[in-house]
């Protein structure tokens, strides 16, 4: 089936096969409809989970016998790591979190952070390498992951920092909103092409090209 990026809690995962990477997207929790992403290196079978948001049994079924090279938590909010402890206990996977959010994730989950990620870091997954983009504003340590397969259309996992229609919620904090939008404009729209496909922490996917014309509108409306 053609990948559209649309998934629903309790529904089937969506699978996208890229030249070097297989992306499996699943939605968990009827109320929050969080997205979790299993990334698998096509040549080695190495797997990485992005946001063990909930429903550990669902996520572990996706992981299967292949194990995990790591679990990346995109930010510290509770709805993105409810299954982290159970997934790590079952797999022994290392945990990776943006450095400013690392202590909070450990405090909330009881899971030690194996690697605190900084802007510009690289995460190895078999023969695949992912880049780390730090995007403060939604939380101090929010991160995005980027993958470029050389096709001219990079892929980006944004957590709750960027969605179709706007940046993440900054809960009425005007300074945090400006910070987040500045970082998204500079580090994402300023460095990646319009063909970049992005995968957010909730809801459907989009491309930077579809969202770029609305940046000024987002700044003017203030959310």
MDAnalysis code that builds the backbone (N, CA, C; Angstrom):
import MDAnalysis as mda
import numpy as np

u = mda.Universe.empty(669, n_residues=223, atom_resindex=np.repeat(np.arange(223), 3), trajectory=True)
u.add_TopologyAttr("name", ["N", "CA", "C"] * 223)
u.add_TopologyAttr("resid", np.arange(1, 224))
u.add_TopologyAttr("resname", ["UNK", "UNK", "UNK", "UNK", "UNK", "UNK", "UNK", "UNK", "UNK", "UNK", "UNK", "UNK", "UNK", "UNK", "UNK", "UNK", "UNK", "UNK", "UNK", "UNK", "UNK", "UNK", "UNK", "UNK", "UNK", "UNK", "UNK", "UNK", "UNK", "UNK", "UNK", "UNK", "UNK", "UNK", "UNK", "UNK", "UNK", "UNK", "UNK", "UNK", "UNK", "UNK", "UNK", "UNK", "UNK", "UNK", "UNK", "UNK", "UNK", "UNK", "UNK", "UNK", "UNK", "UNK", "UNK", "UNK", "UNK", "UNK", "UNK", "UNK", "UNK", "UNK", "UNK", "UNK", "UNK", "UNK", "UNK", "UNK", "UNK", "UNK", "UNK", "UNK", "UNK", "UNK", "UNK", "UNK", "UNK", "UNK", "UNK", "UNK", "UNK", "UNK", "UNK", "UNK", "UNK", "UNK", "UNK", "UNK", "UNK", "UNK", "UNK", "UNK", "UNK", "UNK", "UNK", "UNK", "UNK", "UNK", "UNK", "UNK", "UNK", "UNK", "UNK", "UNK", "UNK", "UNK", "UNK", "UNK", "UNK", "UNK", "UNK", "UNK", "UNK", "UNK", "UNK", "UNK", "UNK", "UNK", "UNK", "UNK", "UNK", "UNK", "UNK", "UNK", "UNK", "UNK", "UNK", "UNK", "UNK", "UNK", "UNK", "UNK", "UNK", "UNK", "UNK", "UNK", "UNK", "UNK", "UNK", "UNK", "UNK", "UNK", "UNK", "UNK", "UNK", "UNK", "UNK", "UNK", "UNK", "UNK", "UNK", "UNK", "UNK", "UNK", "UNK", "UNK", "UNK", "UNK", "UNK", "UNK", "UNK", "UNK", "UNK", "UNK", "UNK", "UNK", "UNK", "UNK", "UNK", "UNK", "UNK", "UNK", "UNK", "UNK", "UNK", "UNK", "UNK", "UNK", "UNK", "UNK", "UNK", "UNK", "UNK", "UNK", "UNK", "UNK", "UNK", "UNK", "UNK", "UNK", "UNK", "UNK", "UNK", "UNK", "UNK", "UNK", "UNK", "UNK", "UNK", "UNK", "UNK", "UNK", "UNK", "UNK", "UNK", "UNK", "UNK", "UNK", "UNK", "UNK", "UNK", "UNK", "UNK", "UNK", "UNK", "UNK", "UNK", "UNK", "UNK", "UNK", "UNK", "UNK", "UNK"])
u.atoms.positions = np.array([
    [0.831, -1.196, 0.000],
    [0.000, 0.000, 0.000],
    [0.867, 1.247, 0.000],
    [0.384, 2.304, -0.624],
    [1.108, 3.571, -0.655],
    [1.127, 4.196, 0.733],
    [2.301, 4.624, 1.163],
    [2.438, 5.261, 2.473],
    [1.880, 6.681, 2.412],
    [0.976, 6.999, 3.342],
    [0.421, 8.343, 3.427],
    [0.798, 9.039, 4.726],
    [1.209, 8.267, 5.727],
    [1.510, 8.845, 7.026],
    [0.320, 8.933, 7.947],
    [-0.842, 8.454, 7.505],
    [-2.038, 8.514, 8.344],
    [-2.201, 7.196, 9.098],
    [-2.214, 7.276, 10.421],
    [-2.450, 6.113, 11.269],
    [-3.423, 6.511, 12.371],
    [-4.074, 5.518, 12.968],
    [-5.014, 5.775, 14.056],
    [-4.737, 4.813, 15.202],
    [-4.958, 5.242, 16.446],
    [-4.751, 4.339, 17.579],
    [-5.602, 3.075, 17.433],
    [-4.976, 1.943, 17.649],
    [-5.663, 0.674, 17.492],
    [-5.670, 0.161, 16.068],
    [-5.238, 0.999, 15.117],
    [-5.220, 0.599, 13.715],
    [-3.889, -0.012, 13.322],
    [-3.787, -0.350, 12.064],
    [-2.573, -0.973, 11.561],
    [-1.446, 0.063, 11.425],
    [-0.217, -0.372, 11.630],
    [0.918, 0.527, 11.376],
    [1.013, 0.865, 9.890],
    [1.669, 1.969, 9.593],
    [1.986, 2.349, 8.212],
    [3.474, 2.135, 7.993],
    [3.830, 1.503, 6.876],
    [5.219, 1.159, 6.611],
    [5.687, 1.873, 5.353],
    [6.846, 2.509, 5.459],
    [7.440, 3.190, 4.317],
    [8.841, 2.634, 4.091],
    [9.118, 2.188, 2.878],
    [10.416, 1.612, 2.567],
    [11.246, 2.610, 1.769],
    [12.293, 3.119, 2.410],
    [13.239, 4.027, 1.777],
    [14.445, 3.214, 1.304],
    [15.325, 3.792, 0.492],
    [16.457, 3.023, -0.016],
    [17.311, 2.373, 1.075],
    [17.530, 3.086, 2.188],
    [18.370, 2.523, 3.233],
    [17.668, 2.243, 4.532],
    [16.402, 2.632, 4.631],
    [15.711, 2.621, 5.912],
    [14.249, 2.222, 5.717],
    [13.739, 1.403, 6.626],
    [12.312, 1.093, 6.663],
    [11.708, 1.830, 7.854],
    [10.665, 2.614, 7.603],
    [10.004, 3.410, 8.637],
    [8.640, 2.786, 8.921],
    [8.406, 2.422, 10.177],
    [7.093, 1.924, 10.588],
    [6.504, 2.914, 11.575],
    [5.347, 3.449, 11.240],
    [4.667, 4.446, 12.071],
    [3.429, 3.824, 12.689],
    [3.247, 4.028, 13.995],
    [2.068, 3.507, 14.679],
    [1.552, 4.585, 15.633],
    [0.233, 4.660, 15.779],
    [-0.386, 5.581, 16.729],
    [-0.830, 4.800, 17.957],
    [-0.566, 5.366, 19.136],
    [-0.940, 4.708, 20.386],
    [-1.704, 5.688, 21.270],
    [-2.619, 5.141, 22.082],
    [-3.429, 5.892, 23.046],
    [-4.555, 6.657, 22.349],
    [-5.768, 6.224, 22.593],
    [-6.941, 6.837, 21.959],
    [-7.048, 8.332, 22.261],
    [-6.682, 8.741, 23.476],
    [-6.860, 10.134, 23.876],
    [-5.801, 11.039, 23.271],
    [-4.525, 10.650, 23.382],
    [-3.434, 11.514, 22.961],
    [-2.995, 11.270, 21.522],
    [-3.282, 10.085, 21.003],
    [-2.915, 9.725, 19.622],
    [-1.459, 10.049, 19.315],
    [-0.581, 9.575, 20.173],
    [0.859, 9.762, 19.944],
    [1.337, 8.874, 18.810],
    [2.305, 9.368, 18.078],
    [2.984, 8.550, 17.077],
    [4.273, 7.990, 17.662],
    [4.554, 6.735, 17.332],
    [5.852, 6.127, 17.611],
    [6.386, 5.605, 16.284],
    [7.707, 5.637, 16.127],
    [8.321, 5.255, 14.857],
    [9.422, 4.230, 15.103],
    [9.339, 3.118, 14.413],
    [10.416, 2.137, 14.423],
    [11.195, 2.288, 13.125],
    [12.483, 2.579, 13.244],
    [13.359, 2.753, 12.090],
    [14.264, 1.528, 11.996],
    [14.332, 0.922, 10.814],
    [15.157, -0.272, 10.631],
    [16.094, -0.099, 9.455],
    [17.379, -0.288, 9.691],
    [18.381, -0.253, 8.630],
    [18.154, -1.440, 7.710],
    [17.983, -1.166, 6.432],
    [17.660, -2.238, 5.488],
    [18.800, -3.240, 5.320],
    [20.041, -2.777, 5.408],
    [21.171, -3.673, 5.128],
    [21.583, -4.507, 6.332],
    [21.390, -3.984, 7.545],
    [21.846, -4.711, 8.728],
    [20.722, -5.213, 9.623],
    [19.522, -4.644, 9.481],
    [18.411, -5.017, 10.354],
    [18.410, -4.305, 11.683],
    [19.391, -3.445, 11.949],
    [19.435, -2.699, 13.205],
    [18.206, -1.802, 13.321],
    [17.651, -1.701, 14.534],
    [16.397, -0.970, 14.744],
    [16.541, 0.092, 15.836],
    [15.826, 1.194, 15.633],
    [15.787, 2.298, 16.590],
    [14.339, 2.714, 16.758],
    [13.909, 2.909, 17.997],
    [12.549, 3.363, 18.275],
    [12.569, 4.842, 18.627],
    [11.710, 5.605, 17.986],
    [11.559, 7.023, 18.294],
    [10.260, 7.198, 19.072],
    [10.376, 7.538, 20.349],
    [9.283, 7.772, 21.290],
    [8.515, 6.500, 21.646],
    [8.885, 5.932, 22.788],
    [8.123, 4.816, 23.369],
    [6.954, 5.430, 24.125],
    [5.978, 5.916, 23.364],
    [4.958, 6.806, 23.905],
    [3.954, 6.097, 24.808],
    [3.567, 4.880, 24.455],
    [2.550, 4.148, 25.217],
    [2.436, 2.767, 24.584],
    [1.595, 1.919, 25.179],
    [1.267, 0.622, 24.600],
    [2.525, -0.204, 24.318],
    [3.247, -0.510, 25.387],
    [4.509, -1.241, 25.230],
    [4.341, -2.539, 24.464],
    [3.238, -3.243, 24.672],
    [3.044, -4.516, 23.961],
    [2.962, -4.311, 22.456],
    [2.314, -3.229, 22.047],
    [2.233, -2.920, 20.618],
    [3.626, -2.631, 20.066],
    [4.389, -1.827, 20.784],
    [5.719, -1.450, 20.319],
    [6.659, -2.650, 20.296],
    [6.600, -3.480, 21.325],
    [7.479, -4.644, 21.373],
    [7.120, -5.658, 20.296],
    [5.857, -5.721, 19.938],
    [5.462, -6.600, 18.831],
    [6.070, -6.103, 17.523],
    [6.127, -4.794, 17.330],
    [6.771, -4.243, 16.138],
    [8.266, -4.546, 16.132],
    [8.887, -4.404, 17.290],
    [10.328, -4.658, 17.400],
    [10.641, -6.120, 17.080],
    [9.796, -7.023, 17.565],
    [9.981, -8.441, 17.289],
    [11.282, -8.974, 17.851],
    [11.879, -9.928, 17.131],
    [13.106, -10.570, 17.598],
    [14.363, -9.772, 17.228],
    [14.169, -8.680, 16.499],
    [15.332, -7.931, 16.015],
    [16.038, -7.105, 17.055],
    [15.379, -6.872, 18.199],
    [15.995, -6.060, 19.238],
    [16.085, -4.594, 18.847],
    [16.631, -3.809, 19.756],
    [16.733, -2.366, 19.539],
    [18.145, -1.886, 19.810],
    [18.637, -1.033, 18.908],
    [19.914, -0.357, 19.121],
    [19.754, 0.817, 20.077],
    [18.525, 1.287, 20.237],
    [18.291, 2.397, 21.138],
    [16.853, 2.868, 21.067],
    [16.467, 3.664, 22.071],
    [15.177, 4.351, 22.092],
    [15.454, 5.838, 22.232],
    [15.033, 6.606, 21.251],
    [15.164, 8.059, 21.303],
    [13.866, 8.656, 21.832],
    [13.959, 9.492, 22.848],
    [12.802, 10.232, 23.355],
    [12.951, 11.673, 22.889],
    [11.996, 12.143, 22.095],
    [12.156, 13.455, 21.465],
    [12.062, 14.613, 22.446],
    [11.370, 14.398, 23.576],
    [11.318, 15.445, 24.597],
    [10.708, 14.871, 25.873],
    [10.705, 15.678, 26.920],
    [10.425, 15.186, 28.258],
    [8.948, 15.011, 28.591],
    [8.019, 15.422, 27.774],
    [6.613, 15.356, 28.159],
    [6.145, 13.918, 28.346],
    [5.319, 13.734, 29.367],
    [4.941, 12.400, 29.848],
    [4.329, 11.521, 28.762],
    [3.595, 12.128, 27.830],
    [2.893, 11.297, 26.844],
    [3.831, 10.700, 25.805],
    [5.109, 11.073, 25.828],
    [6.057, 10.541, 24.850],
    [6.976, 9.461, 25.417],
    [6.812, 9.126, 26.697],
    [7.705, 8.107, 27.261],
    [7.001, 7.171, 28.252],
    [5.693, 7.020, 28.142],
    [4.978, 6.172, 29.102],
    [5.378, 4.704, 29.008],
    [5.835, 4.271, 27.834],
    [6.234, 2.868, 27.674],
    [7.743, 2.686, 27.732],
    [8.469, 3.746, 28.043],
    [9.926, 3.670, 27.971],
    [10.483, 2.620, 28.927],
    [10.047, 2.640, 30.179],
    [10.600, 1.710, 31.159],
    [10.353, 0.269, 30.747],
    [9.158, -0.037, 30.279],
    [8.842, -1.418, 29.904],
    [9.603, -1.853, 28.658],
    [9.718, -0.964, 27.687],
    [10.449, -1.304, 26.460],
    [11.932, -1.520, 26.758],
    [12.509, -0.653, 27.568],
    [13.926, -0.796, 27.909],
    [14.155, -2.054, 28.740],
    [13.247, -2.346, 29.660],
    [13.376, -3.553, 30.465],
    [13.349, -4.809, 29.604],
    [12.493, -4.803, 28.571],
    [12.345, -5.982, 27.716],
    [13.479, -6.139, 26.718],
    [14.086, -5.034, 26.306],
    [15.071, -5.082, 25.216],
    [16.496, -4.787, 25.654],
    [16.660, -4.130, 26.802],
    [17.990, -3.692, 27.224],
    [18.544, -2.563, 26.381],
    [17.683, -1.870, 25.651],
    [18.135, -0.840, 24.719],
    [18.678, 0.382, 25.442],
    [19.724, 1.003, 24.911],
    [20.181, 2.300, 25.416],
    [19.108, 3.362, 25.174],
    [19.151, 4.417, 25.970],
    [18.205, 5.508, 25.832],
    [18.934, 6.774, 25.423],
    [18.312, 7.544, 24.534],
    [18.905, 8.764, 24.007],
    [17.886, 9.890, 24.139],
    [18.316, 11.008, 24.750],
    [17.426, 12.137, 25.029],
    [18.213, 13.423, 24.833],
    [17.552, 14.473, 24.360],
    [18.190, 15.786, 24.298],
    [18.711, 16.183, 25.671],
    [19.947, 16.669, 25.723],
    [20.628, 16.886, 26.998],
    [19.823, 17.697, 28.020],
    [19.192, 18.825, 27.647],
    [18.474, 19.591, 28.661],
    [17.236, 18.889, 29.224],
    [16.747, 17.858, 28.550],
    [15.570, 17.116, 29.025],
    [15.937, 15.803, 29.694],
    [17.200, 15.430, 29.689],
    [17.593, 14.091, 30.134],
    [17.221, 13.836, 31.591],
    [17.538, 14.767, 32.484],
    [17.253, 14.561, 33.904],
    [15.760, 14.417, 34.152],
    [14.955, 15.211, 33.448],
    [13.507, 15.145, 33.637],
    [12.952, 13.804, 33.178],
    [13.461, 13.279, 32.061],
    [12.989, 11.982, 31.577],
    [13.321, 10.888, 32.590],
    [14.523, 10.918, 33.132],
    [14.894, 9.925, 34.143],
    [14.037, 10.069, 35.388],
    [13.789, 11.305, 35.822],
    [12.966, 11.537, 37.011],
    [11.555, 10.997, 36.814],
    [10.996, 11.199, 35.622],
    [9.620, 10.799, 35.366],
    [9.457, 9.304, 35.115],
    [10.493, 8.662, 34.559],
    [10.369, 7.265, 34.145],
    [11.176, 6.288, 34.986],
    [12.166, 6.789, 35.716],
    [13.064, 5.918, 36.445],
    [14.108, 5.257, 35.571],
    [14.193, 5.658, 34.297],
    [15.120, 5.047, 33.344],
    [16.332, 5.955, 33.169],
    [17.531, 5.464, 33.440],
    [18.721, 6.289, 33.211],
    [18.892, 6.599, 31.716],
    [19.394, 7.775, 31.428],
    [19.673, 8.160, 30.046],
    [21.095, 7.724, 29.702],
    [21.207, 6.928, 28.654],
    [22.505, 6.416, 28.241],
    [23.324, 7.479, 27.532],
    [22.650, 8.253, 26.688],
    [23.357, 9.259, 25.892],
    [22.531, 10.535, 25.824],
    [23.090, 11.622, 26.297],
    [22.455, 12.937, 26.213],
    [22.875, 13.581, 24.899],
    [21.905, 13.888, 24.068],
    [22.177, 14.357, 22.712],
    [22.272, 15.879, 22.646],
    [23.214, 16.351, 21.837],
    [23.402, 17.779, 21.587],
    [23.173, 18.063, 20.101],
    [22.913, 19.329, 19.796],
    [22.732, 19.728, 18.402],
    [23.970, 19.368, 17.576],
    [23.743, 18.724, 16.443],
    [24.840, 18.344, 15.574],
    [25.370, 16.940, 15.807],
    [24.916, 16.277, 16.874],
    [25.335, 14.900, 17.110],
    [24.831, 13.992, 15.997],
    [25.445, 12.826, 15.880],
    [25.040, 11.808, 14.922],
    [24.667, 10.542, 15.672],
    [23.630, 9.870, 15.209],
    [23.180, 8.613, 15.801],
    [23.322, 7.532, 14.739],
    [24.123, 6.531, 15.017],
    [24.377, 5.450, 14.065],
    [23.345, 4.348, 14.238],
    [22.787, 3.898, 13.127],
    [21.849, 2.781, 13.105],
    [22.275, 1.852, 11.977],
    [23.074, 0.844, 12.291],
    [23.606, -0.014, 11.248],
    [24.435, 0.793, 10.274],
    [24.063, 0.732, 9.000],
    [24.772, 1.498, 7.975],
    [24.170, 2.881, 7.761],
    [23.203, 3.247, 8.584],
    [22.480, 4.511, 8.458],
    [22.939, 5.465, 9.547],
    [22.992, 6.751, 9.217],
    [23.336, 7.765, 10.205],
    [22.237, 8.814, 10.242],
    [21.823, 9.158, 11.451],
    [20.801, 10.171, 11.678],
    [21.439, 11.388, 12.329],
    [21.013, 12.571, 11.907],
    [21.504, 13.802, 12.507],
    [20.558, 14.300, 13.587],
    [21.105, 14.980, 14.569],
    [20.325, 15.521, 15.681],
    [20.203, 17.033, 15.523],
    [18.967, 17.518, 15.586],
    [18.691, 18.951, 15.554],
    [18.042, 19.326, 16.880],
    [18.677, 20.194, 17.655],
    [18.109, 20.674, 18.916],
    [17.143, 21.810, 18.621],
    [15.928, 21.713, 19.179],
    [14.877, 22.702, 18.902],
    [14.214, 23.115, 20.216],
    [14.852, 23.976, 20.949],
    [14.307, 24.415, 22.235],
    [13.060, 25.265, 22.031],
    [12.143, 25.161, 22.983],
    [10.933, 25.979, 22.942],
    [9.728, 25.214, 23.444],
    [9.420, 24.089, 22.805],
    [8.339, 23.234, 23.320],
    [8.761, 22.680, 24.672],
    [9.980, 22.188, 24.749],
    [10.685, 21.919, 26.005],
    [12.136, 22.360, 25.780],
    [12.908, 22.512, 26.840],
    [14.296, 22.958, 26.642],
    [15.139, 21.986, 25.829],
    [14.848, 20.684, 25.930],
    [15.689, 19.691, 25.273],
    [15.036, 18.963, 24.129],
    [14.012, 19.536, 23.524],
    [13.371, 18.887, 22.381],
    [14.370, 18.717, 21.240],
    [14.268, 17.570, 20.563],
    [15.156, 17.307, 19.426],
    [14.342, 16.791, 18.250],
    [14.932, 16.924, 17.072],
    [14.441, 16.275, 15.864],
    [15.573, 15.416, 15.312],
    [15.214, 14.395, 14.552],
    [16.189, 13.537, 13.888],
    [16.029, 13.672, 12.392],
    [17.140, 13.743, 11.675],
    [17.077, 13.879, 10.226],
    [17.849, 12.759, 9.549],
    [17.336, 12.336, 8.384],
    [17.965, 11.275, 7.608],
    [17.956, 11.682, 6.142],
    [19.112, 11.599, 5.516],
    [19.236, 11.944, 4.103],
    [19.735, 10.710, 3.361],
    [18.890, 10.158, 2.513],
    [19.265, 8.937, 1.790],
    [19.919, 9.239, 0.448],
    [20.174, 10.532, 0.176],
    [20.831, 10.920, -1.057],
    [19.895, 11.103, -2.229],
    [18.593, 10.948, -2.002],
    [17.618, 11.076, -3.089],
    [17.228, 12.519, -3.350],
    [17.636, 13.423, -2.460],
    [17.224, 14.817, -2.565],
    [16.000, 15.148, -1.744],
    [15.432, 14.137, -1.077],
    [14.259, 14.338, -0.228],
    [14.556, 13.789, 1.161],
    [15.156, 14.605, 2.036],
    [15.465, 14.139, 3.391],
    [14.196, 13.801, 4.175],
    [14.409, 13.145, 5.310],
    [13.321, 12.746, 6.201],
    [13.628, 13.275, 7.592],
    [12.580, 13.707, 8.313],
    [12.761, 14.425, 9.560],
    [11.702, 13.991, 10.567],
    [12.144, 13.565, 11.751],
    [11.232, 13.209, 12.847],
    [11.274, 14.349, 13.837],
    [10.133, 15.041, 14.017],
    [10.131, 16.341, 14.695],
    [9.587, 16.318, 16.115],
    [9.144, 15.165, 16.620],
    [8.528, 15.186, 17.938],
    [7.366, 16.161, 17.956],
    [7.299, 16.999, 18.989],
    [6.224, 17.996, 19.076],
    [6.721, 19.397, 18.736],
    [7.846, 19.506, 18.033],
    [8.363, 20.833, 17.689],
    [7.782, 21.391, 16.407],
    [7.339, 20.515, 15.494],
    [6.776, 20.970, 14.220],
    [5.682, 20.014, 13.781],
    [4.539, 20.598, 13.403],
    [3.383, 19.861, 12.902],
    [2.901, 20.485, 11.596],
    [2.093, 19.773, 10.848],
    [1.375, 20.444, 9.767],
    [0.522, 21.574, 10.361],
    [0.777, 22.799, 9.953],
    [-0.016, 23.916, 10.451],
    [0.605, 24.720, 11.568],
    [1.791, 24.342, 12.043],
    [2.398, 25.169, 13.080],
    [3.461, 24.464, 13.885],
    [4.122, 25.249, 14.734],
    [5.100, 24.679, 15.656],
    [4.371, 24.151, 16.883],
    [5.123, 23.499, 17.774],
    [4.515, 22.893, 18.949],
    [3.974, 23.917, 19.935],
    [3.152, 23.427, 20.830],
    [2.530, 24.263, 21.852],
    [3.584, 24.797, 22.824],
    [3.540, 26.089, 23.099],
    [4.427, 26.661, 24.107],
    [3.625, 27.201, 25.287],
    [2.353, 26.807, 25.379],
    [1.541, 26.967, 26.587],
    [1.439, 28.411, 27.052],
    [1.282, 29.324, 26.090],
    [1.096, 30.732, 26.405],
    [2.362, 31.493, 26.722],
    [3.512, 30.828, 26.626],
    [4.795, 31.487, 26.903],
    [5.287, 32.135, 25.608],
    [5.125, 33.457, 25.514],
    [5.469, 34.163, 24.283],
    [6.943, 34.019, 23.930],
    [7.812, 34.089, 24.930],
    [9.246, 33.989, 24.668],
    [9.604, 32.599, 24.159],
    [8.972, 31.578, 24.720],
    [9.234, 30.209, 24.270],
    [8.743, 30.008, 22.840],
    [7.607, 30.624, 22.504],
    [7.100, 30.522, 21.141],
    [8.079, 31.146, 20.149],
    [8.550, 32.346, 20.451],
    [9.506, 33.003, 19.559],
    [10.773, 32.167, 19.444],
    [11.238, 31.635, 20.563],
    [12.436, 30.795, 20.535],
    [12.227, 29.576, 19.639],
    [11.103, 28.884, 19.806],
    [10.844, 27.682, 19.018],
    [10.713, 28.005, 17.540],
    [9.948, 29.038, 17.205],
    [9.777, 29.376, 15.803],
    [11.105, 29.826, 15.183],
    [11.890, 30.589, 15.929],
    [13.214, 30.993, 15.427],
    [14.075, 29.763, 15.143],
    [14.078, 28.822, 16.063],
    [14.917, 27.624, 15.890],
    [14.419, 26.771, 14.727],
    [13.116, 26.623, 14.606],
    [12.563, 25.837, 13.492],
    [12.871, 26.521, 12.158],
    [12.708, 27.843, 12.108],
    [13.016, 28.551, 10.865],
    [14.491, 28.426, 10.502],
    [15.364, 28.589, 11.483],
    [16.805, 28.608, 11.215],
    [17.351, 27.211, 10.962],
    [17.045, 26.283, 11.856],
    [17.693, 24.966, 11.830],
    [16.986, 23.950, 10.942],
    [15.710, 24.175, 10.684],
    [14.953, 23.234, 9.851],
    [14.697, 23.839, 8.477],
    [13.857, 24.868, 8.415],
    [13.540, 25.467, 7.115],
    [14.756, 26.140, 6.486],
    [15.693, 26.593, 7.325],
    [16.875, 27.265, 6.794],
    [17.954, 26.339, 6.285],
    [17.843, 25.049, 6.570],
    [18.902, 24.113, 6.172],
    [18.419, 22.958, 5.316],
    [17.129, 22.673, 5.323],
    [16.599, 21.512, 4.603],
    [15.701, 21.954, 3.452],
    [15.645, 21.173, 2.378],
    [14.857, 21.570, 1.199],
    [13.365, 21.342, 1.391],
    [12.588, 21.954, 0.505],
    [11.133, 21.812, 0.552],
    [10.680, 20.368, 0.406],
    [11.484, 19.543, -0.232],
    [11.105, 18.144, -0.440],
    [11.198, 17.310, 0.831],
    [11.741, 17.874, 1.913],
    [11.886, 17.136, 3.170],
    [10.521, 16.706, 3.699],
    [10.403, 15.421, 3.950],
    [9.173, 14.849, 4.516],
    [9.352, 14.780, 6.028],
    [8.381, 15.317, 6.795],
    [8.553, 15.231, 8.240],
    [7.430, 14.455, 8.913],
    [7.829, 13.804, 10.013],
    [6.995, 12.876, 10.763],
    [6.834, 13.434, 12.185],
    [5.660, 13.945, 12.543],
    [5.503, 14.592, 13.848],
    [5.111, 13.618, 14.960],
    [5.064, 14.147, 16.181],
    [4.739, 13.333, 17.346],
    [3.283, 12.977, 17.478],
    [2.416, 13.675, 16.773],
    [0.983, 13.368, 16.744],
    [0.487, 13.679, 15.336],
    [-0.485, 12.931, 14.863],
    [-1.164, 13.274, 13.625],
    [-0.405, 12.922, 12.361],
    [-0.861, 13.523, 11.265],
    [-0.353, 13.188, 9.943],
    [0.982, 13.861, 9.641],
    [1.656, 13.346, 8.633],
    [2.934, 13.892, 8.179],
    [2.693, 15.086, 7.245],
    [3.792, 15.741, 6.876],
    [3.734, 16.803, 5.875],
    [5.127, 16.965, 5.272],
    [5.275, 17.973, 4.440],
    [6.583, 18.326, 3.892],
    [6.897, 19.770, 4.256],
    [8.180, 20.099, 4.251],
    [8.558, 21.482, 4.532],
    [8.028, 22.420, 3.461],
    [7.967, 21.947, 2.234],
    [7.447, 22.786, 1.164],
    [5.999, 23.170, 1.366],
    [5.208, 22.248, 1.914],
    [3.793, 22.546, 2.170],
    [3.622, 23.554, 3.289],
    [4.555, 23.574, 4.242],
    [4.418, 24.436, 5.417],
    [5.151, 25.764, 5.295],
    [6.194, 25.825, 4.476],
    [7.038, 27.025, 4.419],
    [6.250, 28.314, 4.137],
    [5.272, 28.322, 3.213],
    [4.564, 29.574, 2.928],
    [3.792, 30.127, 4.124],
    [3.630, 29.345, 5.184],
    [2.801, 29.771, 6.318],
    [3.619, 30.245, 7.512],
    [4.935, 30.288, 7.371],
    [5.770, 30.671, 8.507],
    [5.444, 32.072, 9.026],
    [5.278, 33.015, 8.130],
    [4.963, 34.379, 8.562],
    [3.602, 34.430, 9.255],
    [2.670, 33.637, 8.772],
    [1.341, 33.567, 9.393],
    [1.443, 33.017, 10.814],
    [2.248, 31.988, 10.999],
    [2.417, 31.428, 12.342],
    [2.993, 32.472, 13.289],
    [4.002, 33.202, 12.828],
    [4.625, 34.201, 13.692],
    [3.636, 35.311, 14.058],
    [2.830, 35.713, 13.090],
    [1.870, 36.785, 13.347],
    [0.788, 36.353, 14.331],
    [0.311, 35.132, 14.206],
    [-0.766, 34.676, 15.094],
    [-0.257, 34.344, 16.493],
    [1.039, 34.025, 16.614],
    [1.644, 33.808, 17.921],
    [1.467, 32.427, 18.503],
    [1.127, 31.451, 17.626],
    [1.046, 30.071, 18.110],
    [1.179, 29.114, 16.935],
])
